[in-house]
Amino acid sequence: MKVVINDKPQETSAKTVAELAKELGLSNQSAIAIAIDEQVISRSSWATFALTENATVLIIRAAQGG
């Protein structure tokens, strides 16, 4: 299916946020937030939150700095 990840169109076979995170190599990383169509999805919901065709995905990584 086609989704838009951080403003870039991408093909994925993922059906859930957890599968997408695994596909992108993010599932074991901490300090990651994922929003689908402007709704932040809690990590505890990643396994059950279904992706839809043309979903807009925003991935944010927390970083230290000043």
DRENRO-690399 format. One line per field, with one value per atom (N, C-alpha, C): residue in three letters; x, y, z; atom name; chain; residue number from 1. Coordinates in nm, 4 decimals. Atoms other than C-alpha are relative to their C-alpha. Example, Ala and Ser with C-alpha at 12.3 -4.5 7.8 and 13.67 -1.06 7.14 Angstrom:
2
residuo	c(ALA	ALA	ALA	SER	SER	SER)
X	c(0.0890	1.2300	0.0900	-0.0820	1.3670	-0.0770)
Y	c(-0.1190	-0.4500	0.1200	-0.1190	-0.1060	0.1090)
Z	c(0.0000	0.7800	0.0000	-0.0060	0.7140	0.0730)
atomo	c(N	CA	C	N	CA	C)
cadena	c(A	A	A	A	A	A)
num	c(1	1	1	2	2	2)
//
This chain:
66
residuo	c(MET	MET	MET	LYS	LYS	LYS	VAL	VAL	VAL	VAL	VAL	VAL	ILE	ILE	ILE	ASN	ASN	ASN	ASP	ASP	ASP	LYS	LYS	LYS	PRO	PRO	PRO	GLN	GLN	GLN	GLU	GLU	GLU	THR	THR	THR	SER	SER	SER	ALA	ALA	ALA	LYS	LYS	LYS	THR	THR	THR	VAL	VAL	VAL	ALA	ALA	ALA	GLU	GLU	GLU	LEU	LEU	LEU	ALA	ALA	ALA	LYS	LYS	LYS	GLU	GLU	GLU	LEU	LEU	LEU	GLY	GLY	GLY	LEU	LEU	LEU	SER	SER	SER	ASN	ASN	ASN	GLN	GLN	GLN	SER	SER	SER	ALA	ALA	ALA	ILE	ILE	ILE	ALA	ALA	ALA	ILE	ILE	ILE	ALA	ALA	ALA	ILE	ILE	ILE	ASP	ASP	ASP	GLU	GLU	GLU	GLN	GLN	GLN	VAL	VAL	VAL	ILE	ILE	ILE	SER	SER	SER	ARG	ARG	ARG	SER	SER	SER	SER	SER	SER	TRP	TRP	TRP	ALA	ALA	ALA	THR	THR	THR	PHE	PHE	PHE	ALA	ALA	ALA	LEU	LEU	LEU	THR	THR	THR	GLU	GLU	GLU	ASN	ASN	ASN	ALA	ALA	ALA	THR	THR	THR	VAL	VAL	VAL	LEU	LEU	LEU	ILE	ILE	ILE	ILE	ILE	ILE	ARG	ARG	ARG	ALA	ALA	ALA	ALA	ALA	ALA	GLN	GLN	GLN	GLY	GLY	GLY	GLY	GLY	GLY)
X	c(0.0842	0.0000	0.0885	-0.0722	0.1062	-0.0331	0.0142	0.1625	0.0976	-0.0918	0.3362	0.0690	-0.0766	0.6130	0.0887	-0.0758	0.7531	0.0086	0.0166	0.6308	0.0564	-0.0521	0.7764	-0.0878	0.0808	0.5526	0.0845	-0.0734	0.6506	-0.0972	0.0757	0.5259	0.0341	-0.0226	0.4835	-0.0920	0.0863	0.3503	-0.0586	0.0470	0.2828	-0.1499	0.1437	-0.0742	-0.0289	0.0158	-0.0202	0.1188	-0.1095	0.1951	0.1209	-0.1106	0.4034	0.0761	-0.0656	0.4736	0.0793	-0.0707	0.5696	0.1261	-0.1164	0.8018	0.1085	-0.0969	0.9668	0.0634	-0.0488	0.9966	0.1024	-0.0890	1.1678	0.1158	-0.1072	1.3970	-0.0139	0.0254	1.2346	-0.0574	0.0761	1.0625	0.0779	-0.0787	1.3509	0.0588	-0.0540	1.4347	-0.0946	0.0824	1.3159	-0.0016	0.0100	1.2259	-0.0505	0.0625	1.0212	-0.1490	0.1442	0.6744	-0.0491	0.0586	0.4507	-0.1422	0.1351	0.1449	-0.0521	0.0671	-0.0997	-0.1133	0.1015	-0.3101	-0.0232	-0.0015	-0.2210	-0.0473	0.0377	-0.3128	0.1190	-0.1119	-0.0282	-0.0507	0.0376	-0.0431	0.0919	-0.0827	0.0742	0.0664	-0.0753	0.3359	-0.0795	0.0793	0.0983	-0.1089	0.1028	-0.1456	0.0574	-0.0610	0.1037	-0.0416	0.0289	0.0235	-0.1424	0.1404	-0.3496	-0.0481	0.0434	-0.3619	0.0276	-0.0111	-0.4289	0.0369	-0.0333	-0.2679	-0.1029	0.0907	-0.4822	0.0742	-0.0573	-0.4014	0.0084	-0.0266	-0.2532	0.0046	-0.0128	-0.2162	0.1231	-0.1122	0.0085	0.0648	-0.0731	0.2724	0.1079	-0.1032	0.4871	0.0789	-0.0864	0.7828	0.0918	-0.0810	0.9541	0.0959	-0.1023	1.2778	0.0440	-0.0464	1.3609	0.1528	-0.1448	1.7125	0.0411	-0.0524	1.9224	0.0740	-0.0737	2.0803	-0.0453	0.0386	2.0582	0.0199)
Y	c(-0.1167	0.0000	0.1226	-0.1265	0.3590	0.0802	-0.0930	0.5855	0.1149	-0.1126	0.9194	0.0096	-0.0025	0.9079	0.1234	-0.1257	1.2441	0.0703	-0.0714	1.4010	-0.0715	0.0747	1.1259	-0.1216	0.1176	0.8756	-0.1261	0.1256	0.5182	-0.1167	0.1249	0.1665	-0.0805	0.0856	-0.0650	-0.1209	0.1172	-0.4104	-0.0063	-0.0031	-0.3176	0.0239	-0.0182	-0.3440	0.0754	-0.0714	-0.1923	0.0926	-0.0908	0.0793	-0.0810	0.0833	-0.1904	-0.0633	0.0597	-0.3630	0.1041	-0.1082	-0.0299	0.0373	-0.0327	0.0522	-0.1070	0.1094	-0.2902	0.0091	-0.0112	-0.2457	0.1129	-0.1157	0.0906	-0.0095	0.0184	-0.0454	0.0856	-0.0885	0.1630	-0.0703	0.0658	-0.0969	-0.0153	0.0160	-0.1365	0.1309	-0.1291	0.2329	0.0688	-0.0803	0.4460	0.1436	-0.1420	0.8148	0.0210	-0.0114	0.7616	0.0244	-0.0233	0.9055	-0.0136	0.0168	0.8133	0.0541	-0.0531	1.0062	-0.0452	0.0399	0.8829	0.0995	-0.1002	1.1487	0.0961	-0.1007	1.3983	-0.0494	0.0586	1.1591	-0.0806	0.0729	1.0478	-0.1350	0.1359	0.6721	-0.0457	0.0462	0.5452	-0.1312	0.1214	0.2728	-0.1260	0.1172	0.0364	-0.0331	0.0218	0.0747	-0.0323	0.0230	0.0228	-0.1329	0.1339	-0.3484	-0.0130	0.0124	-0.2903	0.1143	-0.1139	0.0440	-0.0299	0.0372	-0.0366	0.1205	-0.1014	0.1615	-0.0050	-0.0065	0.2749	0.0571	-0.0521	0.3534	0.1523	-0.1440	0.7042	0.0672	-0.0588	0.7526	0.0903	-0.0897	1.0408	-0.0370	0.0471	0.9155	0.1017	-0.0901	1.1480	-0.0727	0.0665	0.9974	0.1051	-0.0991	1.2099	-0.0741	0.0562	1.1184	0.1089	-0.0957	1.2952	0.0030	-0.0141	1.4311	0.0947	-0.0877	1.5872	0.1152	-0.1131	1.9197	0.1273	-0.1250	2.2773	0.1178)
Z	c(0.0000	0.0000	0.0000	0.0032	-0.0482	0.1255	-0.1115	0.2510	-0.0236	0.0079	0.2953	0.1351	-0.1233	0.5551	0.0002	-0.0105	0.6629	-0.1354	0.1272	0.3367	-0.1229	0.1143	0.1137	-0.0269	0.0339	-0.0682	0.0093	-0.0175	0.0114	-0.0093	0.0044	-0.0586	0.1244	-0.1155	0.2390	-0.0070	-0.0134	0.3043	0.1408	-0.1386	0.6692	0.0057	-0.0212	0.7891	0.1297	-0.1269	1.1359	0.0211	-0.0339	1.2881	0.0483	-0.0488	1.4626	-0.1162	0.1160	1.1307	-0.0775	0.0679	0.9747	0.0762	-0.0822	1.2650	-0.0167	0.0191	1.2265	-0.1378	0.1375	0.8505	-0.0127	0.0057	0.9059	0.0994	-0.0967	1.1780	0.1240	-0.1138	1.4514	0.1212	-0.1072	1.6671	0.1299	-0.1225	1.9143	0.0505	-0.0404	1.9376	0.0972	-0.0913	2.2247	-0.0518	0.0350	2.1995	-0.1424	0.1319	1.8814	0.0208	0.0002	1.8291	-0.1434	0.1329	1.5368	0.0021	0.0169	1.4252	-0.1351	0.1231	1.1630	-0.0237	0.0334	0.9918	0.1169	-0.1060	1.2678	0.1362	-0.1292	1.5523	0.0514	-0.0593	1.7791	0.0487	-0.0370	1.8295	0.1130	-0.1119	2.1675	-0.0381	0.0333	2.1468	0.0349	-0.0400	2.3287	-0.1022	0.1026	2.0353	-0.1376	0.1313	1.7521	-0.0613	0.0534	1.7186	-0.0531	0.0401	1.6736	-0.0891	0.0805	1.4907	-0.1475	0.1415	1.1235	-0.0868	0.0999	0.8439	-0.1125	0.1143	0.5537	-0.1204	0.1242	0.1923	0.0074	0.0046	0.1539	0.1373	-0.1337	0.5300	0.0029	-0.0212	0.6301	0.1323	-0.1175	0.8727	0.0339	-0.0472	1.0800	0.1067	-0.0965	1.2635	0.0591	-0.0698	1.5256	0.0926	-0.0882	1.7005	0.0961	-0.0997	2.0258	-0.0023	-0.0007	2.0422	0.1126	-0.1034	2.3131	-0.0652	0.0518	2.2675	0.0670	-0.0646	2.3623	-0.0880)
atomo	c(N	CA	C	N	CA	C	N	CA	C	N	CA	C	N	CA	C	N	CA	C	N	CA	C	N	CA	C	N	CA	C	N	CA	C	N	CA	C	N	CA	C	N	CA	C	N	CA	C	N	CA	C	N	CA	C	N	CA	C	N	CA	C	N	CA	C	N	CA	C	N	CA	C	N	CA	C	N	CA	C	N	CA	C	N	CA	C	N	CA	C	N	CA	C	N	CA	C	N	CA	C	N	CA	C	N	CA	C	N	CA	C	N	CA	C	N	CA	C	N	CA	C	N	CA	C	N	CA	C	N	CA	C	N	CA	C	N	CA	C	N	CA	C	N	CA	C	N	CA	C	N	CA	C	N	CA	C	N	CA	C	N	CA	C	N	CA	C	N	CA	C	N	CA	C	N	CA	C	N	CA	C	N	CA	C	N	CA	C	N	CA	C	N	CA	C	N	CA	C	N	CA	C	N	CA	C	N	CA	C	N	CA	C	N	CA	C	N	CA	C	N	CA	C	N	CA	C	N	CA	C)
cadena	c(A	A	A	A	A	A	A	A	A	A	A	A	A	A	A	A	A	A	A	A	A	A	A	A	A	A	A	A	A	A	A	A	A	A	A	A	A	A	A	A	A	A	A	A	A	A	A	A	A	A	A	A	A	A	A	A	A	A	A	A	A	A	A	A	A	A	A	A	A	A	A	A	A	A	A	A	A	A	A	A	A	A	A	A	A	A	A	A	A	A	A	A	A	A	A	A	A	A	A	A	A	A	A	A	A	A	A	A	A	A	A	A	A	A	A	A	A	A	A	A	A	A	A	A	A	A	A	A	A	A	A	A	A	A	A	A	A	A	A	A	A	A	A	A	A	A	A	A	A	A	A	A	A	A	A	A	A	A	A	A	A	A	A	A	A	A	A	A	A	A	A	A	A	A	A	A	A	A	A	A	A	A	A	A	A	A	A	A	A	A	A	A	A	A	A	A	A	A)
num	c(1	1	1	2	2	2	3	3	3	4	4	4	5	5	5	6	6	6	7	7	7	8	8	8	9	9	9	10	10	10	11	11	11	12	12	12	13	13	13	14	14	14	15	15	15	16	16	16	17	17	17	18	18	18	19	19	19	20	20	20	21	21	21	22	22	22	23	23	23	24	24	24	25	25	25	26	26	26	27	27	27	28	28	28	29	29	29	30	30	30	31	31	31	32	32	32	33	33	33	34	34	34	35	35	35	36	36	36	37	37	37	38	38	38	39	39	39	40	40	40	41	41	41	42	42	42	43	43	43	44	44	44	45	45	45	46	46	46	47	47	47	48	48	48	49	49	49	50	50	50	51	51	51	52	52	52	53	53	53	54	54	54	55	55	55	56	56	56	57	57	57	58	58	58	59	59	59	60	60	60	61	61	61	62	62	62	63	63	63	64	64	64	65	65	65	66	66	66)
//
